[in-house]
Amino acid sequence: MKRRLLNILIAIDQLLWVLLTLGNGSPDETISAAAYRMERQGKRAGRVLRPLLDAIFAPLERDHCRLSYESEMAGSQLPDGYRARIP
């Protein structure tokens, strides 16, 4: 049940990101991962959004945006069948 709730929250997060960017954001990227990525790219939105999100999630997780970005890069949210496999 906990995993299902988390999946729903992540899906809502990804939808909100696409809506906030008027369809320009990746439909598989969370707001937190995007904030970290944009900050790394030197974009003002990332410099503002990343610290705000990290502060909101601080009671639950340290460096939330960085961890979200790393999770996206590793594809750890993907089902096993979608992850690249090394033969």
Biopython code that builds the backbone (N, CA, C, O; Angstrom):
import numpy as np
from Bio.PDB.StructureBuilder import StructureBuilder

atoms = [
    (1, "MET", "N", (0.817, -1.195, 0.000)),
    (1, "MET", "CA", (0.000, 0.000, 0.000)),
    (1, "MET", "C", (0.866, 1.266, 0.000)),
    (1, "MET", "O", (0.548, 2.240, -0.683)),
    (2, "LYS", "N", (1.956, 1.246, 0.766)),
    (2, "LYS", "CA", (2.851, 2.401, 0.832)),
    (2, "LYS", "C", (3.466, 2.689, -0.544)),
    (2, "LYS", "O", (3.567, 3.847, -0.950)),
    (3, "ARG", "N", (3.871, 1.643, -1.252)),
    (3, "ARG", "CA", (4.472, 1.799, -2.579)),
    (3, "ARG", "C", (3.458, 2.375, -3.572)),
    (3, "ARG", "O", (3.803, 3.211, -4.407)),
    (4, "ARG", "N", (2.210, 1.922, -3.472)),
    (4, "ARG", "CA", (1.172, 2.432, -4.372)),
    (4, "ARG", "C", (0.931, 3.920, -4.152)),
    (4, "ARG", "O", (0.775, 4.672, -5.114)),
    (5, "LEU", "N", (0.899, 4.346, -2.898)),
    (5, "LEU", "CA", (0.714, 5.758, -2.582)),
    (5, "LEU", "C", (1.891, 6.581, -3.116)),
    (5, "LEU", "O", (1.697, 7.658, -3.679)),
    (6, "LEU", "N", (3.096, 6.072, -2.938)),
    (6, "LEU", "CA", (4.274, 6.765, -3.446)),
    (6, "LEU", "C", (4.223, 6.882, -4.969)),
    (6, "LEU", "O", (4.560, 7.930, -5.519)),
    (7, "ASN", "N", (3.807, 5.819, -5.651)),
    (7, "ASN", "CA", (3.674, 5.852, -7.114)),
    (7, "ASN", "C", (2.679, 6.923, -7.555)),
    (7, "ASN", "O", (2.922, 7.626, -8.536)),
    (8, "ILE", "N", (1.567, 7.054, -6.844)),
    (8, "ILE", "CA", (0.552, 8.056, -7.174)),
    (8, "ILE", "C", (1.112, 9.461, -6.957)),
    (8, "ILE", "O", (0.905, 10.346, -7.788)),
    (9, "LEU", "N", (1.815, 9.670, -5.852)),
    (9, "LEU", "CA", (2.398, 10.988, -5.569)),
    (9, "LEU", "C", (3.449, 11.375, -6.613)),
    (9, "LEU", "O", (3.524, 12.533, -7.022)),
    (10, "ILE", "N", (4.253, 10.412, -7.036)),
    (10, "ILE", "CA", (5.265, 10.680, -8.066)),
    (10, "ILE", "C", (4.585, 11.022, -9.398)),
    (10, "ILE", "O", (5.021, 11.929, -10.106)),
    (11, "ALA", "N", (3.529, 10.301, -9.730)),
    (11, "ALA", "CA", (2.802, 10.584, -10.979)),
    (11, "ALA", "C", (2.198, 11.986, -10.958)),
    (11, "ALA", "O", (2.239, 12.693, -11.965)),
    (12, "ILE", "N", (1.642, 12.389, -9.825)),
    (12, "ILE", "CA", (1.092, 13.742, -9.694)),
    (12, "ILE", "C", (2.209, 14.771, -9.829)),
    (12, "ILE", "O", (2.037, 15.789, -10.500)),
    (13, "ASP", "N", (3.347, 14.514, -9.199)),
    (13, "ASP", "CA", (4.508, 15.395, -9.271)),
    (13, "ASP", "C", (4.957, 15.577, -10.722)),
    (13, "ASP", "O", (5.203, 16.700, -11.162)),
    (14, "GLN", "N", (5.064, 14.479, -11.457)),
    (14, "GLN", "CA", (5.493, 14.543, -12.853)),
    (14, "GLN", "C", (4.472, 15.301, -13.704)),
    (14, "GLN", "O", (4.850, 16.081, -14.578)),
    (15, "LEU", "N", (3.196, 15.076, -13.452)),
    (15, "LEU", "CA", (2.153, 15.802, -14.180)),
    (15, "LEU", "C", (2.242, 17.302, -13.883)),
    (15, "LEU", "O", (2.156, 18.122, -14.797)),
    (16, "LEU", "N", (2.413, 17.657, -12.614)),
    (16, "LEU", "CA", (2.532, 19.069, -12.253)),
    (16, "LEU", "C", (3.722, 19.720, -12.950)),
    (16, "LEU", "O", (3.638, 20.872, -13.376)),
    (17, "TRP", "N", (4.827, 18.991, -13.068)),
    (17, "TRP", "CA", (6.009, 19.542, -13.745)),
    (17, "TRP", "C", (5.691, 19.869, -15.203)),
    (17, "TRP", "O", (6.047, 20.939, -15.697)),
    (18, "VAL", "N", (5.029, 18.952, -15.880)),
    (18, "VAL", "CA", (4.675, 19.176, -17.284)),
    (18, "VAL", "C", (3.695, 20.355, -17.400)),
    (18, "VAL", "O", (3.812, 21.173, -18.313)),
    (19, "LEU", "N", (2.745, 20.436, -16.486)),
    (19, "LEU", "CA", (1.792, 21.545, -16.526)),
    (19, "LEU", "C", (2.470, 22.879, -16.221)),
    (19, "LEU", "O", (2.185, 23.882, -16.874)),
    (20, "LEU", "N", (3.363, 22.895, -15.234)),
    (20, "LEU", "CA", (4.071, 24.132, -14.883)),
    (20, "LEU", "C", (4.930, 24.645, -16.034)),
    (20, "LEU", "O", (5.108, 25.853, -16.190)),
    (21, "THR", "N", (5.456, 23.737, -16.830)),
    (21, "THR", "CA", (6.307, 24.136, -17.953)),
    (21, "THR", "C", (5.517, 24.265, -19.253)),
    (21, "THR", "O", (6.091, 24.405, -20.333)),
    (22, "LEU", "N", (4.200, 24.215, -19.131)),
    (22, "LEU", "CA", (3.309, 24.307, -20.298)),
    (22, "LEU", "C", (3.661, 23.270, -21.361)),
    (22, "LEU", "O", (3.649, 23.559, -22.558)),
    (23, "GLY", "N", (3.971, 22.073, -20.910)),
    (23, "GLY", "CA", (4.263, 20.966, -21.807)),
    (23, "GLY", "C", (5.701, 20.856, -22.238)),
    (23, "GLY", "O", (6.047, 19.942, -22.987)),
    (24, "ASN", "N", (6.551, 21.758, -21.789)),
    (24, "ASN", "CA", (7.955, 21.735, -22.202)),
    (24, "ASN", "C", (8.809, 20.810, -21.333)),
    (24, "ASN", "O", (9.903, 20.423, -21.743)),
    (25, "GLY", "N", (8.331, 20.451, -20.147)),
    (25, "GLY", "CA", (9.096, 19.588, -19.256)),
    (25, "GLY", "C", (8.973, 18.131, -19.650)),
    (25, "GLY", "O", (7.998, 17.731, -20.287)),
    (26, "SER", "N", (9.953, 17.347, -19.274)),
    (26, "SER", "CA", (9.917, 15.912, -19.548)),
    (26, "SER", "C", (8.801, 15.269, -18.723)),
    (26, "SER", "O", (8.713, 15.521, -17.521)),
    (27, "PRO", "N", (7.946, 14.443, -19.339)),
    (27, "PRO", "CA", (6.837, 13.845, -18.605)),
    (27, "PRO", "C", (7.288, 12.796, -17.589)),
    (27, "PRO", "O", (6.468, 12.306, -16.811)),
    (28, "ASP", "N", (8.556, 12.446, -17.580)),
    (28, "ASP", "CA", (9.043, 11.446, -16.636)),
    (28, "ASP", "C", (9.930, 12.065, -15.556)),
    (28, "ASP", "O", (10.532, 11.339, -14.765)),
    (29, "GLU", "N", (10.018, 13.394, -15.512)),
    (29, "GLU", "CA", (10.900, 14.060, -14.561)),
    (29, "GLU", "C", (10.079, 14.692, -13.439)),
    (29, "GLU", "O", (9.053, 15.324, -13.689)),
    (30, "THR", "N", (10.540, 14.517, -12.206)),
    (30, "THR", "CA", (9.858, 15.153, -11.085)),
    (30, "THR", "C", (10.319, 16.600, -10.955)),
    (30, "THR", "O", (11.352, 16.987, -11.503)),
    (31, "ILE", "N", (9.553, 17.380, -10.234)),
    (31, "ILE", "CA", (9.904, 18.777, -10.015)),
    (31, "ILE", "C", (11.239, 18.869, -9.287)),
    (31, "ILE", "O", (12.063, 19.725, -9.608)),
    (32, "SER", "N", (11.456, 17.999, -8.315)),
    (32, "SER", "CA", (12.700, 18.025, -7.536)),
    (32, "SER", "C", (13.918, 17.730, -8.399)),
    (32, "SER", "O", (14.930, 18.425, -8.303)),
    (33, "ALA", "N", (13.828, 16.705, -9.239)),
    (33, "ALA", "CA", (14.944, 16.364, -10.124)),
    (33, "ALA", "C", (15.201, 17.495, -11.112)),
    (33, "ALA", "O", (16.351, 17.820, -11.408)),
    (34, "ALA", "N", (14.131, 18.089, -11.618)),
    (34, "ALA", "CA", (14.273, 19.209, -12.559)),
    (34, "ALA", "C", (14.926, 20.409, -11.883)),
    (34, "ALA", "O", (15.752, 21.089, -12.493)),
    (35, "ALA", "N", (14.567, 20.674, -10.639)),
    (35, "ALA", "CA", (15.146, 21.803, -9.909)),
    (35, "ALA", "C", (16.648, 21.613, -9.745)),
    (35, "ALA", "O", (17.419, 22.554, -9.935)),
    (36, "TYR", "N", (17.063, 20.410, -9.397)),
    (36, "TYR", "CA", (18.498, 20.135, -9.233)),
    (36, "TYR", "C", (19.217, 20.267, -10.573)),
    (36, "TYR", "O", (20.292, 20.862, -10.650)),
    (37, "ARG", "N", (18.616, 19.705, -11.637)),
    (37, "ARG", "CA", (19.216, 19.773, -12.972)),
    (37, "ARG", "C", (19.358, 21.224, -13.426)),
    (37, "ARG", "O", (20.398, 21.625, -13.948)),
    (38, "MET", "N", (18.300, 22.001, -13.219)),
    (38, "MET", "CA", (18.345, 23.406, -13.640)),
    (38, "MET", "C", (19.368, 24.210, -12.835)),
    (38, "MET", "O", (20.031, 25.092, -13.379)),
    (39, "GLU", "N", (19.494, 23.910, -11.557)),
    (39, "GLU", "CA", (20.508, 24.603, -10.755)),
    (39, "GLU", "C", (21.906, 24.278, -11.278)),
    (39, "GLU", "O", (22.760, 25.161, -11.361)),
    (40, "ARG", "N", (22.137, 23.024, -11.627)),
    (40, "ARG", "CA", (23.433, 22.624, -12.189)),
    (40, "ARG", "C", (23.709, 23.329, -13.514)),
    (40, "ARG", "O", (24.863, 23.577, -13.863)),
    (41, "GLN", "N", (22.656, 23.646, -14.242)),
    (41, "GLN", "CA", (22.796, 24.341, -15.520)),
    (41, "GLN", "C", (22.926, 25.851, -15.337)),
    (41, "GLN", "O", (23.063, 26.587, -16.314)),
    (42, "GLY", "N", (22.881, 26.310, -14.090)),
    (42, "GLY", "CA", (23.026, 27.726, -13.800)),
    (42, "GLY", "C", (21.768, 28.541, -14.014)),
    (42, "GLY", "O", (21.826, 29.769, -14.079)),
    (43, "LYS", "N", (20.633, 27.873, -14.125)),
    (43, "LYS", "CA", (19.379, 28.583, -14.364)),
    (43, "LYS", "C", (18.816, 29.141, -13.059)),
    (43, "LYS", "O", (18.872, 28.496, -12.012)),
    (44, "ARG", "N", (18.276, 30.347, -13.146)),
    (44, "ARG", "CA", (17.727, 31.024, -11.976)),
    (44, "ARG", "C", (16.618, 30.206, -11.314)),
    (44, "ARG", "O", (16.558, 30.130, -10.087)),
    (45, "ALA", "N", (15.752, 29.601, -12.102)),
    (45, "ALA", "CA", (14.648, 28.809, -11.544)),
    (45, "ALA", "C", (15.179, 27.693, -10.643)),
    (45, "ALA", "O", (14.601, 27.412, -9.593)),
    (46, "GLY", "N", (16.262, 27.070, -11.048)),
    (46, "GLY", "CA", (16.856, 26.015, -10.230)),
    (46, "GLY", "C", (17.470, 26.552, -8.953)),
    (46, "GLY", "O", (17.366, 25.931, -7.895)),
    (47, "ARG", "N", (18.113, 27.713, -9.053)),
    (47, "ARG", "CA", (18.736, 28.324, -7.869)),
    (47, "ARG", "C", (17.700, 28.744, -6.836)),
    (47, "ARG", "O", (18.003, 28.812, -5.645)),
    (48, "VAL", "N", (16.480, 29.027, -7.284)),
    (48, "VAL", "CA", (15.405, 29.406, -6.366)),
    (48, "VAL", "C", (14.641, 28.168, -5.888)),
    (48, "VAL", "O", (14.391, 28.006, -4.693)),
    (49, "LEU", "N", (14.280, 27.312, -6.820)),
    (49, "LEU", "CA", (13.417, 26.170, -6.525)),
    (49, "LEU", "C", (14.110, 25.072, -5.723)),
    (49, "LEU", "O", (13.506, 24.510, -4.810)),
    (50, "ARG", "N", (15.360, 24.754, -6.044)),
    (50, "ARG", "CA", (16.047, 23.656, -5.358)),
    (50, "ARG", "C", (16.165, 23.877, -3.856)),
    (50, "ARG", "O", (15.809, 22.975, -3.097)),
    (51, "PRO", "N", (16.647, 25.035, -3.381)),
    (51, "PRO", "CA", (16.723, 25.223, -1.927)),
    (51, "PRO", "C", (15.347, 25.192, -1.249)),
    (51, "PRO", "O", (15.212, 24.701, -0.128)),
    (52, "LEU", "N", (14.332, 25.719, -1.936)),
    (52, "LEU", "CA", (12.979, 25.711, -1.386)),
    (52, "LEU", "C", (12.478, 24.279, -1.201)),
    (52, "LEU", "O", (11.974, 23.922, -0.136)),
    (53, "LEU", "N", (12.621, 23.468, -2.245)),
    (53, "LEU", "CA", (12.169, 22.071, -2.156)),
    (53, "LEU", "C", (12.975, 21.281, -1.135)),
    (53, "LEU", "O", (12.411, 20.489, -0.380)),
    (54, "ASP", "N", (14.285, 21.488, -1.104)),
    (54, "ASP", "CA", (15.105, 20.792, -0.115)),
    (54, "ASP", "C", (14.690, 21.167, 1.305)),
    (54, "ASP", "O", (14.711, 20.320, 2.198)),
    (55, "ALA", "N", (14.314, 22.425, 1.523)),
    (55, "ALA", "CA", (13.860, 22.853, 2.853)),
    (55, "ALA", "C", (12.526, 22.194, 3.209)),
    (55, "ALA", "O", (12.321, 21.775, 4.348)),
    (56, "ILE", "N", (11.629, 22.107, 2.239)),
    (56, "ILE", "CA", (10.330, 21.466, 2.480)),
    (56, "ILE", "C", (10.503, 19.998, 2.845)),
    (56, "ILE", "O", (9.835, 19.494, 3.748)),
    (57, "PHE", "N", (11.406, 19.309, 2.138)),
    (57, "PHE", "CA", (11.587, 17.872, 2.354)),
    (57, "PHE", "C", (12.636, 17.542, 3.412)),
    (57, "PHE", "O", (12.882, 16.368, 3.691)),
    (58, "ALA", "N", (13.256, 18.559, 4.002)),
    (58, "ALA", "CA", (14.320, 18.337, 4.997)),
    (58, "ALA", "C", (13.912, 17.400, 6.140)),
    (58, "ALA", "O", (14.729, 16.581, 6.559)),
    (59, "PRO", "N", (12.681, 17.488, 6.660)),
    (59, "PRO", "CA", (12.327, 16.560, 7.742)),
    (59, "PRO", "C", (12.281, 15.087, 7.299)),
    (59, "PRO", "O", (12.393, 14.183, 8.127)),
    (60, "LEU", "N", (12.119, 14.859, 6.011)),
    (60, "LEU", "CA", (12.014, 13.494, 5.492)),
    (60, "LEU", "C", (13.312, 12.976, 4.889)),
    (60, "LEU", "O", (13.622, 11.788, 4.982)),
    (61, "GLU", "N", (14.081, 13.895, 4.260)),
    (61, "GLU", "CA", (15.248, 13.448, 3.502)),
    (61, "GLU", "C", (16.207, 14.616, 3.284)),
    (61, "GLU", "O", (15.800, 15.706, 2.882)),
    (62, "ARG", "N", (17.466, 14.371, 3.551)),
    (62, "ARG", "CA", (18.497, 15.373, 3.303)),
    (62, "ARG", "C", (18.881, 15.342, 1.815)),
    (62, "ARG", "O", (18.970, 14.264, 1.227)),
    (63, "ASP", "N", (19.104, 16.500, 1.211)),
    (63, "ASP", "CA", (19.486, 16.607, -0.209)),
    (63, "ASP", "C", (18.460, 15.949, -1.128)),
    (63, "ASP", "O", (18.814, 15.207, -2.045)),
    (64, "HIS", "N", (17.198, 16.230, -0.872)),
    (64, "HIS", "CA", (16.111, 15.587, -1.618)),
    (64, "HIS", "C", (16.226, 15.773, -3.126)),
    (64, "HIS", "O", (16.067, 14.812, -3.878)),
    (65, "CYS", "N", (16.497, 16.979, -3.574)),
    (65, "CYS", "CA", (16.539, 17.242, -5.018)),
    (65, "CYS", "C", (17.703, 16.509, -5.686)),
    (65, "CYS", "O", (17.544, 15.953, -6.773)),
    (66, "ARG", "N", (18.864, 16.504, -5.045)),
    (66, "ARG", "CA", (20.013, 15.783, -5.598)),
    (66, "ARG", "C", (19.708, 14.291, -5.683)),
    (66, "ARG", "O", (20.000, 13.649, -6.692)),
    (67, "LEU", "N", (19.126, 13.747, -4.634)),
    (67, "LEU", "CA", (18.793, 12.319, -4.631)),
    (67, "LEU", "C", (17.738, 11.992, -5.689)),
    (67, "LEU", "O", (17.785, 10.930, -6.309)),
    (68, "SER", "N", (16.789, 12.906, -5.894)),
    (68, "SER", "CA", (15.780, 12.701, -6.939)),
    (68, "SER", "C", (16.416, 12.702, -8.320)),
    (68, "SER", "O", (16.086, 11.875, -9.170)),
    (69, "TYR", "N", (17.329, 13.637, -8.532)),
    (69, "TYR", "CA", (18.043, 13.713, -9.813)),
    (69, "TYR", "C", (18.861, 12.437, -10.045)),
    (69, "TYR", "O", (18.830, 11.870, -11.137)),
    (70, "GLU", "N", (19.587, 11.991, -9.025)),
    (70, "GLU", "CA", (20.399, 10.781, -9.164)),
    (70, "GLU", "C", (19.531, 9.561, -9.418)),
    (70, "GLU", "O", (19.918, 8.668, -10.173)),
    (71, "SER", "N", (18.366, 9.516, -8.798)),
    (71, "SER", "CA", (17.426, 8.420, -9.036)),
    (71, "SER", "C", (16.947, 8.422, -10.487)),
    (71, "SER", "O", (16.844, 7.371, -11.118)),
    (72, "GLU", "N", (16.656, 9.614, -11.007)),
    (72, "GLU", "CA", (16.243, 9.734, -12.414)),
    (72, "GLU", "C", (17.363, 9.268, -13.347)),
    (72, "GLU", "O", (17.122, 8.521, -14.295)),
    (73, "MET", "N", (18.579, 9.713, -13.069)),
    (73, "MET", "CA", (19.714, 9.359, -13.922)),
    (73, "MET", "C", (19.994, 7.859, -13.903)),
    (73, "MET", "O", (20.379, 7.281, -14.919)),
    (74, "ALA", "N", (19.799, 7.234, -12.749)),
    (74, "ALA", "CA", (20.050, 5.795, -12.621)),
    (74, "ALA", "C", (18.871, 4.968, -13.129)),
    (74, "ALA", "O", (19.003, 3.760, -13.330)),
    (75, "GLY", "N", (17.722, 5.610, -13.338)),
    (75, "GLY", "CA", (16.537, 4.879, -13.774)),
    (75, "GLY", "C", (15.979, 3.975, -12.693)),
    (75, "GLY", "O", (15.299, 2.992, -12.988)),
    (76, "SER", "N", (16.266, 4.304, -11.433)),
    (76, "SER", "CA", (15.868, 3.421, -10.343)),
    (76, "SER", "C", (14.358, 3.372, -10.127)),
    (76, "SER", "O", (13.864, 2.469, -9.451)),
    (77, "GLN", "N", (13.617, 4.329, -10.690)),
    (77, "GLN", "CA", (12.170, 4.316, -10.558)),
    (77, "GLN", "C", (11.513, 3.412, -11.601)),
    (77, "GLN", "O", (10.317, 3.133, -11.515)),
    (78, "LEU", "N", (12.284, 2.959, -12.578)),
    (78, "LEU", "CA", (11.738, 2.135, -13.663)),
    (78, "LEU", "C", (11.521, 0.698, -13.219)),
    (78, "LEU", "O", (12.268, 0.193, -12.382)),
    (79, "PRO", "N", (10.506, 0.029, -13.768)),
    (79, "PRO", "CA", (10.339, -1.397, -13.515)),
    (79, "PRO", "C", (11.545, -2.165, -14.076)),
    (79, "PRO", "O", (12.197, -1.707, -15.014)),
    (80, "ASP", "N", (11.822, -3.299, -13.510)),
    (80, "ASP", "CA", (12.991, -4.084, -13.917)),
    (80, "ASP", "C", (13.071, -4.299, -15.428)),
    (80, "ASP", "O", (14.162, -4.245, -15.995)),
    (81, "GLY", "N", (11.962, -4.538, -16.078)),
    (81, "GLY", "CA", (11.952, -4.808, -17.511)),
    (81, "GLY", "C", (12.389, -3.638, -18.372)),
    (81, "GLY", "O", (12.737, -3.832, -19.537)),
    (82, "TYR", "N", (12.380, -2.416, -17.825)),
    (82, "TYR", "CA", (12.751, -1.222, -18.579)),
    (82, "TYR", "C", (14.186, -0.781, -18.332)),
    (82, "TYR", "O", (14.710, 0.045, -19.080)),
    (83, "ARG", "N", (14.819, -1.302, -17.323)),
    (83, "ARG", "CA", (16.186, -0.891, -17.013)),
    (83, "ARG", "C", (17.159, -1.550, -17.982)),
    (83, "ARG", "O", (16.987, -2.701, -18.385)),
    (84, "ALA", "N", (18.183, -0.786, -18.342)),
    (84, "ALA", "CA", (19.197, -1.342, -19.235)),
    (84, "ALA", "C", (19.918, -2.481, -18.510)),
    (84, "ALA", "O", (20.287, -2.360, -17.342)),
    (85, "ARG", "N", (20.103, -3.555, -19.211)),
    (85, "ARG", "CA", (20.763, -4.705, -18.610)),
    (85, "ARG", "C", (22.075, -4.961, -19.317)),
    (85, "ARG", "O", (22.174, -4.862, -20.540)),
    (86, "ILE", "N", (23.054, -5.282, -18.546)),
    (86, "ILE", "CA", (24.366, -5.620, -19.093)),
    (86, "ILE", "C", (24.442, -7.134, -19.244)),
    (86, "ILE", "O", (24.297, -7.865, -18.265)),
    (87, "PRO", "N", (24.670, -7.610, -20.474)),
    (87, "PRO", "CA", (24.691, -9.076, -20.691)),
    (87, "PRO", "C", (25.844, -9.754, -20.004)),
    (87, "PRO", "O", (25.988, -10.973, -20.097)),
]
sb = StructureBuilder()
sb.init_structure("model")
sb.init_model(0)
sb.init_chain("A")
sb.init_seg("    ")
for serial, (resi, resn, name, xyz) in enumerate(atoms, 1):
    if name == "N":
        sb.init_residue(resn, " ", resi, " ")
    sb.init_atom(name, np.array(xyz, "f"), 0.0, 1.0, " ", f" {name:<3s}", serial, name[0])
structure = sb.get_structure()
